[in-house]
Amino acid sequence: MRTFLTIVMLICAAPLTAQQVPKSAAEIQLSFAPLVRETAPAVVNIYARFVTETRRRTPFMDDPFFDGFFEGFGRPEPRVQNSLGSGVILSEDGIIVSNYHVVGMATDIRVVLSDRREFTARVLLGDAESDLAILQLEGAEDLPHLLLRASDTVEVGELVLAIGNPFGVGQTVSSGIVSGLARSGAATGSGRGYFIQTDAPINPGNSGGALIDVRGELIGINTSILTRSGGSNGIGFAIPSDLVAAFVAQARAGRTSFARPWAGMGGQPADAEIAEAFGLDRPGGIIISAMHAESPFAQAGVAVGDVIVAVDNHPVNTPPEMLYRMSVTGLGQTARITYLREGAEQTTDVRLIPAPDVPEREPLVLQDTDVLPGLSLVRVNPAVIAEYTLPLESQGVLVTDPGRFGARVGLRVGDVIVGINEQGMARPRDVAAAFRARARGYAVTVIRGNRRLQLRFRV
């Protein structure tokens, strides 16, 4: 009888025990409900509006022969576009992180919390390359927020939750594990660098949402998926929290664009074929193929042909992964670089600096009396090379705005003018003088990407 009463008492007590908040990670794994209840309020829905200008089309614009003649013509018409995504609150005063492709170009941003409160927001800092943006809510205080966990402590196999607003149906939660680390160059869109891979279902609208661990700490911002159908196929990517922390620090310091350290060199992954050619015992690392004279790596003793294998003792195997490590360490800091030279391992300290903006850009805009009025030019220097992703050896004069007539003759933003009528161009004033010479015709030699082109026109 005593045994029966004991069993009845245990059964009656079971429901009360089930409602208790788990005290350990093992107990949390039995149910995610307490974890979601604690963290979901810090994940918000973001509604962004973009106003863009489009030009009224003519029947000739689709004709390959006439298309160039109608470039820049047509009456501009405003067009409103809407974007839906997610974001994560990181502080009580309303600092939010989301994806750049969700809010980066927005003219109006509305943020809705899980309790249906609405706030307007403005972008403090955005970066298309990393696909991250930091926002500030207007008039917010005492908000729920998530703590950042050091993403270098994350391991493959950890349980994670993805929280966001997929397909605009409202906040949802999906579970999975960390299925891969150091995924570089795998994400779609504009994001490049180092990613955390997860099999937690991530769908359109989840962008900017939270990827959290079983302790409720933020380990990444969901950014993209690898898919053939448009829906989740079990391979999603999140931007690590360490990079998010670097963005927040720069936003609070007043920067409006993300400043990343400049390597001033080019390289490629050392695959099996390259490893064999260089006598390496195994594939891995980044072989240096080009080096700018002002590169901080060159000043630290690294040379073309060396193989960089680690930054601050973290292995690196691709250029985006190395840039991520440098960005996390931060400008003004010193990074410990491990590299191989003729098979021997060496280390050196590299000072992380922005791309030098010297010599001066000497910006110049051609006047209405010039041949190509409105053509805007700057002198190429390391900062311009980094800003426009030019080849390291680039020299000459870069086009920042071709102007109306410059576009007609074929010039584009990012073109590097190296010669006009067989005369070398080194500075913007050289270009201005060449066009003011009033020749009957002009042959302009430009470098566009890795191609050398010559544009000819008469006036």
C-alpha positions as CSV (number, residue, x, y, z in Angstrom):
1,M,0.0,0.0,0.0
2,R,2.8,2.3,0.8
3,T,4.5,1.6,-2.5
4,F,1.2,2.4,-4.4
5,L,0.8,5.7,-2.5
6,T,4.4,6.6,-3.4
7,I,3.8,6.0,-7.1
8,V,0.6,8.1,-7.0
9,M,2.5,10.9,-5.4
10,L,5.2,10.8,-8.0
11,I,2.7,10.8,-10.9
12,C,0.9,13.7,-9.4
13,A,4.1,15.7,-8.9
14,A,5.3,15.0,-12.5
15,P,3.4,17.9,-14.2
16,L,4.8,20.4,-11.6
17,T,8.4,19.2,-12.2
18,A,7.9,19.5,-16.0
19,Q,7.1,23.2,-15.7
20,Q,10.4,24.0,-13.9
21,V,13.1,25.8,-15.8
22,P,15.9,23.4,-16.7
23,K,19.0,23.9,-14.6
24,S,21.6,22.4,-17.0
25,A,22.4,22.0,-20.7
26,A,21.3,18.3,-20.5
27,E,17.9,19.4,-19.2
28,I,17.6,22.1,-21.8
29,Q,18.1,19.5,-24.5
30,L,14.9,17.7,-23.4
31,S,12.9,20.8,-24.3
32,F,13.7,24.1,-26.0
33,A,10.6,25.9,-24.7
34,P,12.3,27.6,-21.7
35,L,15.2,28.7,-24.0
36,V,12.9,30.1,-26.7
37,R,10.8,31.9,-24.1
38,E,14.0,33.6,-22.8
39,T,15.6,34.5,-26.1
40,A,12.8,35.0,-28.7
41,P,11.9,38.5,-27.4
42,A,15.3,39.8,-28.5
43,V,14.7,38.7,-32.1
44,V,12.7,41.3,-34.1
45,N,11.0,41.6,-37.5
46,I,12.3,44.3,-39.8
47,Y,10.3,45.9,-42.6
48,A,12.4,48.1,-44.9
49,R,11.3,50.3,-47.8
50,F,13.5,51.3,-50.7
51,V,12.9,54.1,-53.2
52,T,14.8,53.5,-56.4
53,E,14.8,55.3,-59.7
54,T,14.1,53.4,-63.0
55,R,13.9,54.7,-66.5
56,R,11.0,54.3,-68.8
57,R,11.9,51.7,-71.4
58,T,11.7,52.2,-75.1
59,P,11.3,49.5,-77.8
60,F,14.9,50.0,-78.8
61,M,16.5,49.3,-75.4
62,D,16.3,45.6,-75.9
63,D,18.0,45.8,-79.3
64,P,21.7,45.0,-78.9
65,F,22.6,47.5,-81.6
66,F,20.6,50.5,-80.2
67,D,21.1,49.6,-76.5
68,G,24.3,51.7,-76.1
69,F,22.7,54.7,-77.7
70,F,19.9,54.8,-75.2
71,E,22.0,54.4,-72.1
72,G,21.2,57.1,-69.6
73,F,18.1,58.2,-71.6
74,G,14.5,58.0,-70.5
75,R,12.5,59.8,-67.8
76,P,13.5,58.6,-64.3
77,E,10.5,57.2,-62.4
78,P,10.5,56.5,-58.6
79,R,9.8,52.9,-57.6
80,V,9.1,51.7,-54.1
81,Q,10.4,48.3,-53.1
82,N,9.8,46.5,-49.8
83,S,12.2,44.1,-47.9
84,L,11.4,41.7,-45.1
85,G,14.0,40.3,-42.7
86,S,14.9,39.8,-39.1
87,G,17.3,41.4,-36.6
88,V,18.7,40.8,-33.1
89,I,18.7,43.2,-30.2
90,L,22.2,43.4,-28.7
91,S,21.7,46.1,-26.0
92,E,19.1,47.6,-23.7
93,D,19.3,50.9,-25.6
94,G,18.3,49.4,-28.9
95,I,21.4,48.4,-30.8
96,I,20.3,45.9,-33.4
97,V,22.3,43.7,-35.9
98,S,20.8,42.6,-39.2
99,N,22.0,41.8,-42.8
100,Y,23.0,44.6,-45.1
101,H,20.9,43.2,-47.9
102,V,17.9,43.7,-45.7
103,V,18.4,47.3,-44.6
104,G,21.5,48.7,-46.2
105,M,19.9,50.8,-48.8
106,A,16.6,51.4,-47.0
107,T,15.0,54.9,-46.8
108,D,12.5,53.8,-44.2
109,I,13.0,51.1,-41.5
110,R,10.3,49.8,-39.2
111,V,11.1,47.3,-36.4
112,V,8.5,45.2,-34.7
113,L,9.2,43.4,-31.4
114,S,7.7,40.1,-30.4
115,D,5.3,42.0,-28.0
116,R,4.1,44.0,-31.1
117,R,5.7,47.2,-30.1
118,E,7.0,49.1,-33.1
119,F,10.0,51.4,-33.5
120,T,11.6,53.3,-36.3
121,A,15.3,52.6,-36.9
122,R,18.3,54.1,-38.6
123,V,21.4,52.4,-39.9
124,L,24.5,53.3,-37.9
125,L,27.0,51.3,-39.9
126,G,26.6,49.0,-42.9
127,D,28.9,46.9,-45.1
128,A,27.8,45.1,-48.2
129,E,30.9,42.9,-48.4
130,S,30.3,41.3,-45.0
131,D,26.5,41.6,-45.3
132,L,26.2,43.1,-41.9
133,A,24.4,46.3,-40.7
134,I,24.1,47.9,-37.2
135,L,20.9,49.8,-36.5
136,Q,19.7,52.1,-33.7
137,L,16.1,52.1,-32.5
138,E,14.6,55.5,-31.9
139,G,13.4,56.1,-28.3
140,A,14.1,52.6,-27.1
141,E,15.2,51.6,-23.6
142,D,15.2,48.6,-21.3
143,L,14.9,46.2,-24.2
144,P,15.5,42.4,-24.0
145,H,18.8,41.5,-25.7
146,L,21.1,38.6,-26.3
147,L,24.7,38.2,-25.2
148,L,27.4,37.5,-27.7
149,R,29.4,34.3,-27.3
150,A,32.9,34.0,-28.7
151,S,32.4,32.2,-31.9
152,D,35.8,30.6,-31.8
153,T,34.6,28.5,-29.0
154,V,31.8,27.0,-31.1
155,E,32.3,23.3,-32.2
156,V,30.8,21.2,-34.9
157,G,27.9,19.1,-33.5
158,E,26.6,21.7,-31.0
159,L,22.8,22.1,-30.8
160,V,21.6,25.4,-32.1
161,L,18.3,27.3,-32.7
162,A,17.6,29.6,-35.6
163,I,15.0,32.3,-34.8
164,G,13.6,34.6,-37.4
165,N,10.6,35.5,-39.6
166,P,10.7,33.2,-42.6
167,F,8.3,34.0,-45.5
168,G,6.7,36.8,-43.4
169,V,4.6,34.3,-41.5
170,G,5.7,35.6,-38.1
171,Q,8.5,34.6,-35.7
172,T,9.4,30.9,-35.9
173,V,12.1,28.7,-34.4
174,S,13.9,25.8,-36.0
175,S,16.5,23.5,-34.4
176,G,19.6,21.8,-35.7
177,I,23.3,21.5,-35.1
178,V,26.5,23.3,-36.2
179,S,27.4,21.2,-39.2
180,G,30.6,23.0,-40.3
181,L,33.1,25.7,-39.4
182,A,35.4,27.9,-41.4
183,R,33.2,27.9,-44.5
184,S,34.7,30.7,-46.6
185,G,33.4,31.8,-50.0
186,A,30.4,29.4,-49.7
187,A,27.6,31.8,-49.0
188,T,25.5,33.4,-51.7
189,G,25.0,37.1,-52.3
190,S,27.4,39.8,-51.3
191,G,28.7,38.2,-48.1
192,R,32.3,37.0,-48.2
193,G,34.4,35.5,-45.5
194,Y,34.2,33.0,-42.7
195,F,30.8,31.4,-41.9
196,I,29.3,29.0,-39.4
197,Q,27.4,26.3,-41.2
198,T,24.2,24.8,-39.8
199,D,21.5,22.4,-40.8
200,A,18.8,24.3,-38.8
201,P,16.2,25.2,-41.5
202,I,16.8,28.8,-42.7
203,N,14.3,30.2,-45.2
204,P,13.8,33.6,-47.0
205,G,13.0,36.1,-44.3
206,N,15.3,34.5,-41.8
207,S,18.1,36.8,-43.0
208,G,19.4,38.8,-40.0
209,G,17.9,36.4,-37.5
210,A,19.7,34.8,-34.6
211,L,21.6,31.5,-34.4
212,I,21.9,30.7,-30.7
213,D,23.4,27.9,-28.6
214,V,21.7,26.0,-25.8
215,R,22.7,28.7,-23.3
216,G,20.8,31.3,-25.2
217,E,23.9,33.1,-26.4
218,L,24.3,34.5,-29.9
219,I,26.8,32.7,-32.0
220,G,25.9,34.0,-35.4
221,I,23.6,36.0,-37.7
222,N,21.8,33.9,-40.3
223,T,22.7,35.3,-43.7
224,S,22.2,32.8,-46.6
225,I,21.5,29.2,-47.7
226,L,22.8,26.8,-50.3
227,T,19.7,25.8,-52.2
228,R,18.3,24.7,-55.6
229,S,14.6,25.3,-54.9
230,G,14.7,28.5,-52.9
231,G,13.8,26.8,-49.7
232,S,16.0,25.3,-47.0
233,N,18.0,22.2,-48.0
234,G,19.8,21.8,-44.7
235,I,22.8,23.9,-45.5
236,G,22.6,27.4,-44.0
237,F,25.3,30.0,-43.2
238,A,25.7,32.4,-40.3
239,I,28.1,35.3,-39.8
240,P,30.1,34.6,-36.6
241,S,29.4,36.6,-33.5
242,D,33.1,37.7,-33.2
243,L,32.7,39.8,-36.4
244,V,29.4,41.1,-35.2
245,A,31.2,42.4,-32.0
246,A,33.7,44.2,-34.2
247,F,30.9,45.9,-36.1
248,V,29.2,47.0,-32.9
249,A,32.4,48.4,-31.6
250,Q,33.0,50.5,-34.7
251,A,29.4,51.6,-34.8
252,R,29.6,52.8,-31.2
253,A,32.8,54.6,-32.1
254,G,30.9,56.7,-34.6
255,R,32.0,55.0,-37.9
256,T,29.4,54.7,-40.7
257,S,31.3,52.2,-42.8
258,F,33.3,49.2,-41.6
259,A,37.1,49.7,-41.6
260,R,39.0,46.5,-42.2
261,P,42.7,46.0,-42.0
262,W,44.6,46.1,-45.3
263,A,46.7,43.1,-46.3
264,G,48.1,44.6,-49.5
265,M,48.8,41.3,-51.0
266,G,47.2,38.7,-53.2
267,G,47.2,34.9,-52.8
268,Q,45.3,31.7,-53.4
269,P,44.6,28.5,-51.4
270,A,47.5,26.0,-51.5
271,D,45.7,23.0,-52.9
272,A,47.2,19.5,-53.4
273,E,48.8,20.5,-56.7
274,I,50.4,23.7,-55.4
275,A,51.5,22.0,-52.2
276,E,53.3,19.4,-54.2
277,A,55.0,22.0,-56.4
278,F,56.2,24.0,-53.4
279,G,57.3,20.9,-51.5
280,L,54.7,21.1,-48.7
281,D,53.9,18.0,-46.8
282,R,50.2,18.6,-47.0
283,P,47.7,21.1,-48.7
284,G,46.7,24.1,-46.6
285,G,47.4,27.8,-46.2
286,I,47.5,30.6,-48.6
287,I,50.4,31.0,-51.0
288,I,51.4,34.7,-51.7
289,S,51.4,35.5,-55.4
290,A,51.5,39.4,-55.3
291,M,52.6,42.0,-52.8
292,H,52.2,45.8,-52.7
293,A,55.3,47.7,-51.8
294,E,53.4,49.4,-48.9
295,S,51.9,46.2,-47.5
296,P,52.4,45.8,-43.8
297,F,53.1,42.1,-44.5
298,A,56.0,43.1,-46.7
299,Q,57.4,45.4,-44.0
300,A,57.1,42.5,-41.5
301,G,59.3,40.3,-43.8
302,V,56.7,38.2,-45.6
303,A,57.4,37.8,-49.3
304,V,55.9,36.5,-52.5
305,G,56.1,32.7,-52.5
306,D,55.6,32.3,-48.7
307,V,52.7,30.3,-47.5
308,I,50.6,31.8,-44.7
309,V,49.1,29.1,-42.5
310,A,47.8,30.8,-39.4
311,V,46.7,34.2,-38.0
312,D,46.9,34.5,-34.2
313,N,47.3,30.7,-34.1
314,H,44.1,30.1,-36.0
315,P,44.6,28.1,-39.2
316,V,43.7,29.9,-42.4
317,N,43.2,28.3,-45.8
318,T,41.6,31.0,-48.0
319,P,42.1,34.8,-48.4
320,P,38.6,35.6,-47.1
321,E,39.3,33.6,-44.0
322,M,42.5,35.4,-43.4
323,L,40.7,38.8,-43.8
324,Y,38.1,37.7,-41.3
325,R,40.8,36.9,-38.7
326,M,42.4,40.3,-39.3
327,S,39.0,42.1,-39.1
328,V,38.2,40.4,-35.8
329,T,41.6,41.3,-34.3
330,G,40.9,44.9,-35.4
331,L,42.7,48.0,-36.7
332,G,45.6,49.2,-34.7
333,Q,46.3,45.8,-33.2
334,T,49.1,43.4,-33.9
335,A,48.5,40.0,-35.5
336,R,50.8,37.0,-35.1
337,I,51.4,35.5,-38.6
338,T,52.7,32.0,-39.1
339,Y,54.1,31.2,-42.5
340,L,56.2,28.7,-44.4
341,R,59.3,29.6,-46.4
342,E,61.1,26.8,-48.2
343,G,59.3,24.4,-45.9
344,A,60.5,26.0,-42.7
345,E,57.9,27.5,-40.3
346,Q,58.4,31.1,-39.3
347,T,56.4,33.7,-37.3
348,T,56.3,37.5,-37.5
349,D,54.1,40.3,-36.0
350,V,52.1,42.4,-38.5
351,R,50.6,45.7,-37.5
352,L,47.1,45.9,-38.8
353,I,46.5,49.2,-40.6
354,P,44.0,50.6,-43.1
355,A,45.0,51.0,-46.7
356,P,47.3,54.1,-46.9
357,D,45.6,57.0,-48.6
358,V,48.9,58.3,-50.0
359,P,49.8,59.8,-52.3
360,E,46.8,62.1,-52.1
361,R,43.9,61.3,-54.4
362,E,43.8,64.8,-55.9
363,P,40.1,64.6,-56.8
364,L,39.2,66.5,-60.0
365,V,35.9,67.1,-61.9
366,L,36.1,68.3,-65.5
367,Q,34.2,71.5,-66.1
368,D,31.4,72.3,-68.6
369,T,34.0,73.8,-71.0
370,D,36.0,70.5,-71.1
371,V,35.6,67.7,-73.6
372,L,33.9,65.4,-71.1
373,P,32.2,67.6,-68.5
374,G,31.3,66.0,-65.2
375,L,34.0,63.3,-65.5
376,S,35.2,62.8,-62.0
377,L,38.7,61.4,-61.3
378,V,41.1,60.5,-58.5
379,R,44.7,59.3,-58.4
380,V,45.1,55.6,-57.7
381,N,46.7,54.8,-54.3
382,P,46.5,51.8,-51.9
383,A,43.2,53.1,-50.4
384,V,41.7,53.5,-53.8
385,I,42.9,50.0,-54.8
386,A,41.2,48.5,-51.7
387,E,38.0,50.6,-52.1
388,Y,37.5,49.6,-55.8
389,T,39.1,46.1,-55.6
390,L,41.7,46.9,-58.2
391,P,44.7,44.7,-59.0
392,L,47.6,45.5,-56.6
393,E,49.9,46.8,-59.3
394,S,47.3,49.4,-60.5
395,Q,48.6,52.8,-61.3
396,G,47.0,55.7,-63.1
397,V,43.8,57.7,-62.7
398,L,40.5,56.1,-61.6
399,V,37.0,57.2,-62.9
400,T,34.7,57.8,-59.9
401,D,31.9,59.2,-62.1
402,P,32.0,59.1,-65.9
403,G,29.5,61.9,-66.2
404,R,26.8,62.0,-69.0
405,F,29.2,62.3,-71.9
406,G,31.9,60.0,-70.4
407,A,29.3,57.3,-70.2
408,R,28.4,57.8,-73.9
409,V,32.0,57.2,-75.0
410,G,32.2,54.0,-72.9
411,L,33.8,55.0,-69.6
412,R,32.6,53.4,-66.4
413,V,33.0,53.8,-62.7
414,G,36.2,51.9,-61.7
415,D,38.0,52.3,-65.0
416,V,41.6,53.2,-64.6
417,I,42.8,55.6,-67.3
418,V,46.5,54.9,-68.1
419,G,46.9,56.7,-71.4
420,I,45.3,59.2,-73.8
421,N,46.6,59.5,-77.3
422,E,49.7,57.4,-76.4
423,Q,50.6,59.6,-73.5
424,G,50.8,58.1,-70.0
425,M,48.4,59.3,-67.3
426,A,49.6,59.3,-63.7
427,R,47.5,62.1,-62.1
428,P,44.0,63.6,-62.7
429,R,45.5,66.9,-63.9
430,D,47.3,64.9,-66.7
431,V,43.9,63.7,-67.9
432,A,42.4,67.2,-67.8
433,A,45.4,68.6,-69.7
434,A,45.1,65.8,-72.4
435,F,41.4,66.5,-73.0
436,R,42.0,70.3,-73.1
437,A,44.6,69.9,-75.8
438,R,41.6,69.8,-78.2
439,A,42.7,67.0,-80.5
440,R,40.5,66.0,-83.4
441,G,40.0,62.6,-81.8
442,Y,40.9,60.8,-78.6
443,A,42.1,57.2,-77.9
444,V,41.7,56.5,-74.2
445,T,43.5,53.5,-72.8
446,V,41.8,52.1,-69.7
447,I,42.2,49.1,-67.4
448,R,38.9,47.5,-66.6
449,G,39.3,44.6,-64.2
450,N,42.0,42.4,-65.8
451,R,41.3,43.8,-69.3
452,R,43.1,46.5,-71.2
453,L,40.7,48.4,-73.5
454,Q,41.0,51.4,-75.8
455,L,38.0,53.7,-76.3
456,R,38.0,56.0,-79.3
457,F,35.8,59.0,-80.0
458,R,35.7,62.3,-81.9
459,V,34.4,65.6,-80.8
